[in-house]
Amino acid sequence: MPGPYDDIIRLPHHVSSCRRRMSRRDRAAQFAPFAALSGFDSEVSEAARLTDGRRETDEDSKIRLDRRIRRLCEFLVNGKTPEVTVTFFRPDERKSGGSYVTATEKVRRIGLHERSDGTYEQRIFFCNGSSVSIDDVYAVEGKFFDVIDGE
């Protein structure tokens, strides 16, 4: 059964005498997708990214956290660098809200830190060079708290 292109299938490929042959790269560029709205995809994905709100802590939790931070200060005064697991709120840099992060690190010191606006805040400084504001701390856990607090 003859096909629809049997009459031209065996003819030589046409080569133009007045135009150069297009490179493979230029030929492929003709079929590349066109982004009419540059940056639109990144804006959509940023809007879709979820953030958490800051949790409100009750008075009992605040008292427990304050007691644990004071105990931690006592350990530091005695020259120890205890390892603790801190859960804290990290505000998002681009939108409202943030996320809760849990980190296990050795504590170097607890002290004041001057903010860029000239005010001061209490921070927990870790041996790895990072720090966290005490206002952002949600929970502090450690092996020695169980023994001290009897929890």
Secondary structure, DSSP 8 states (H G I E B T S, - for coil): ---TTTTTTTS-----SSS----HHHHHHTTS---SSTTHHHHHHHHH---B------HHHHHHHHHHHHHHHHHHHTT---EEEEEEEEE-SSSS-EEEEEEEEEEEEEEEEE-TTS-EEEEEEETTS-EEEGGGEEEEE-HHHHHHH--
